[in-house]
Amino acid sequence: RLPTLRLVREEMLVVASGKTPPYDAGRYEACRDIGESQAAALPTKFFLVRFRDWGVLPGPLPGEAGVCLPAVCRDEDMRDALHLVAQVAPVFGNVSIAERYQGSA
């Protein structure tokens, strides 16, 4: 069975996002291209999420990861999502949006 367009769009967002710690900015151009693609028809927004500490080793271990999301996601939505995740997994209390990348793409 062929995947639905929705699943393909979600997969494109995952592919454009960073996944390898400690530093993986993802693929900004791929995120932007999803928004410009007539086939996907999904405007996007790119966030760079900064980790002050991954919480897996003694001492600070900073990092960053790029996140590609639909453009309807506002900076406040991303902050709220990070806050909710931190309540479940306190190690994510060290996560914030890198200010220079808010609202790009």
N, C-alpha and C positions, 0 to 999 in steps of 0.2 A: 504494500500500500504506500502511495506517495505521501510525503509529509505535507501538512497543510501550510499555507503561506504564513500563518501565525508562528508555527514552529520554526520555519525557515528564518523568519525575522528574529526570533529569540536566539537562534543559533548564531546568526550574524552578529548580534550584540555581544554574545559570549566570546566569539572569535576575536572581536575588536578590543576586548577588555584584557587587562593584564592578569596573569594567573600564577606567575613564578616568583615567589619572594626571594630576597627582600626587595628588589627593585625590578618592576616590570610595568612600564608605562602603557603597555598595550599598543594598539595601532590606531593612533589618532586619525590618520588618513582613511583607514578602513571604516572607522566610525562615521566620519564626515561623508564618505562615499555612500554609506547606507542611506543617509538622509537625502542625498542627491539622486539616488537610483530611482528611476520610474517604476522598476519592477518591485522594489521593496515598499516604496511609498511610505516611508517611516522617517519623519524628521528626528534627528538624534541630538544628543548633548553629551559632551565628554567631561568627566570629572577626574581629577587626579587626587587620590585619597592618600593621605600621609599617615604613616604609623610612627609614633614616637618610640614604641617598643612592641615587639611581637610577643613578649612574655614567655618565651620558650627557653631562654638562656639567662644566666645571671648577668646583670648589667644591661644597659640599654642596647637595643638592636633596632635602629631605625630602618624605615623602608617606605616605598611608595608603590601604588598600583593604579593604573588607569582603569576607569570604568565607563563603558559606553551604555547609555540609557536612552529611552525615548525622550524627545525634547519636552514633553509635557512634565517631566520631572524637574521641579524647581530646586534651587540650592537648599531651600528650607526642607523640602521633601527628603533630600539626601541626608541632611543633618538629623532629621527626625528618624530616618531609617538606621543611621549609625548609632543613635542614642538607644533605640529599641534593641538592637543587636547587643549593645554593651550591657543592657540589663540582664540578658540571658547568658552572655559570655563576657565577664568583666574585663578580660584582656583587651576587648575592643573599645574600652573606655579611653584608650590611648590613640584613637583614630580620629582624624579630622580631614576636612577638605582643604587641599592646598589652595590658598587664596587666589593665586595667579591663574588658576584653571577653572574657576567657577564660571559657569555660563558660556563656555566655549563650545564650538562646533555648531 
